[in-house]
Amino acid sequence: MGRGKIEIRRIDNSTSRQVTFSKRRKGLIKKAKELTILCDAEVGLVIFSSTGKLYEYANTSMKSVIERYNTSKEEHQQLMNPNSEAKFWQREAEVLRQQLQNLQESHRQMMGEQLYGLSVKNLQDLENQLEMSLRCIRMAKEQILTEEIRELNRKGNFIHQENLELYKKVYGTSEVAAASRDAFNPYGFHTGEDPQEQIQLQLSQPEQDTYETSGSASK
């Protein structure tokens, strides 16, 4: 049998009223804790009993919750008032304008411009900032080059394996390959005795005798 509905009105009996207050207060705090955990919400709960006793709960800090509430309330009231809203956006525009000016000045100093008026400490801070930026840039460049080299090596190994497969398909066994190496390698590419060895390209040097003979003939 289900529990019947309780009429929502003031409890006349002081003892029953105190018991109900204690139960409902504990249940309300429990629900507030569950809300903070389940929904990642910032909750602040303040309860005063009929005797004036204070009960409170906050998942962060009651002071920070109250300050946040007051700030949000003021902003809401300002947005509701047209004059206050205009002043609010004027202040925001002024803050953004000042931030833009500071960024432009910092950018000019980073480019080596408008350094007059800076103290030695400011110049040292600027130098340290530039050195740190250069260090980060060098690290990023080295990482990119390392990745590119690794990718080229991977492609080179893949092409080498394809060449070996074609080599086997054309010549079959190693004996046939050794017999036909000169025909297959007419440009002086050195492949080595082992067909598994990677191909290395070598430029042939000009013959000294032929060059001297042709020179003598020209003279």
N, C-alpha and C positions, 0 to 999 in steps of 0.2 A: 504494500500500500504506500503510495507516494505521499510526500510531505505536502501539506496544504499551504496555500499562499498566505503570506503574512501581510497584514494590512500596513501600508506605509504611513505611519503616523507616530507622534511622540508617545513613548512608553511612559506610562504614569508611574509605575513601580520603579523606585530608584535602584533597587538591587538588580532587577531584570534589565533596566536600562544600562547599568554599568557592565553587566555580563555581555550584553549584546554589543556594546561599544568595544569591549576588549576583543571579542571574536571578530567583529567586522574590521577593526583596525589591523589585526594580524593578517586577515585575509587580503586587505587592501595593500599592505606592504609586500605580501607574498606575490600578488599580481604585478606590482611595480617591479620587483626583482626579475620576474619571468619576462616582463616586457623589455627590460634592459638587455637580458641575455639573448632572447630570441630575435629581437629586432634591432639590436645594436643602437638603442635609443638612449638619450641622456634624460634621465628622469629625476625630478625633485619633488618630494611629497612632504607637505606640512599639515599636521593635524593638531588642533587644540581641543581638549576635552571640555566638558561643561564646567569643570572646576578650574579651567585655565591652564592645565598641564600641557606641555608641548611634546609632541612626538613628530619626528622627522626622519626622512630617508632620502639619500642621494647616492647614485652610483659613482659619481666623481667627487664633487664637493658642493655643498649647499651654497656656499658663497659664489662660486663660479656659475652655478645654475641661475641664481638670482640676478647676477650681473648680466648674464646672457639674456635673461627674460626682460630686464629693463632696457637693454640695448635694442632688442627686437621690437619691443613695444614702442620705443621712441621713433625708430625707423618707420614703423607702421603708421604711427600718427602723423609723421612728416609727409609720408606718401599720400595720406588721405587729405592733407591740406595742400591746395595748389601753390600757395606762396612758399610754404615750407619745402615742397617738392622741388620748386625751382632753385631755391637756395641750396638744397642738398646736391642737386646735379651740378650747380656751379662750383661747389666745393670739390666734388669728384673730378670735374674738368680741370680745376686748378692743380689738384694733386697729380693727375696724369700729365699735365703740362710740365710740372716740375720734374717728374720722373724722366720724361723725354729729354728735357734739357740736360739733366745729369748724365743720361746715357750718351747723348751727343758729345758732351765734354769729355767723358771717359774714352769714347771712340777716337776723338781727335788726339788725345794724349797717347793712346795706344799706337797711333800712327806717327808719333813723334812731333806733333804740332801743339802749339800753345803750351809749352812747358815752362814759360816764364812765370814767376811767382810761386813755383813749387819749392818746398823745402827739401833738404837732403833726405829726410826720412820718407817724404812722399815719392821722391825719385827712386829711392831704394825699393819701396813697395811696388812701384811700377815696374822696375827692373825684375824683381822676383816674380811678379805676375806674368811678364813676358817670357821669362825662362821656363816657368811652369807650363805655359801654353805651348811653347816650342817643344818641350819634352813630350807633352801629350800628342802633338802632331807627329813627331818622329816615331813614337810608339805605334800610332795608327798606321803610318806609312810602312813601317817594318812589318806589321801584321798583314797588311794588304799584299806586300811583295812576297812574303812567305807563303801566303795562300796561293798567289799566282804561280810561284815556282812549284809548289806541290801539285797544282793542277796541271802544269806543263809536264812534270815528270809522270803524272798518271797518264796523260795523253800519249807521251812518248813510249811508255811501257805497253800501252794498248796497241799503238801502231806497230811496235816491234813484234808483239805476239801475232798480229795479223800478217806481217811480213814472213814470219816463221811458218805460219800455216800455208801461205801461198808458196813458199820455198819447198815445203814438203809435197804439196800437190803437184808442182811442176817437175821436180827431180826425184821424188820418191825416197829411196834410201840414200844414206850418206855417201856410198860409193859412186852412185850416179852423180851426186852433187859434186863430189871431188873431181870427177872426170870432166864435168861440164862447167866448172867454176869459171874458167877463163872466158867461155862463151857467155856465161850469165853475167860476168863482171867485166865488161869491155872498157870501162872508164877508170880502172885502177882502184876501185873501192876495196878496201881490205876487210874481209869478212872473218879471217882466222880459220883455224882448222876445225873448230867446233861450230856446227851450224846454230847452236843455241847462243853463241856469243853475239852481242849487239853489233850492228854495223857501224863503223866509224869512218867518216869521210875524211880523206887526206888529199891535199892539193899536190900534184906532181910538180917537181922542181924542173926548171928548164935545163937542157943539156948544155954544159959549159963548152964542149968541143965544137958543137954545131954553131953556137953563138960566136965563138972566136973565128971559125972558118968563114962564116958569113961576113964578119967584120973585116977580115983580111981581104976578102973579095971586094968589099965595097971600097976599101982603100986603094 
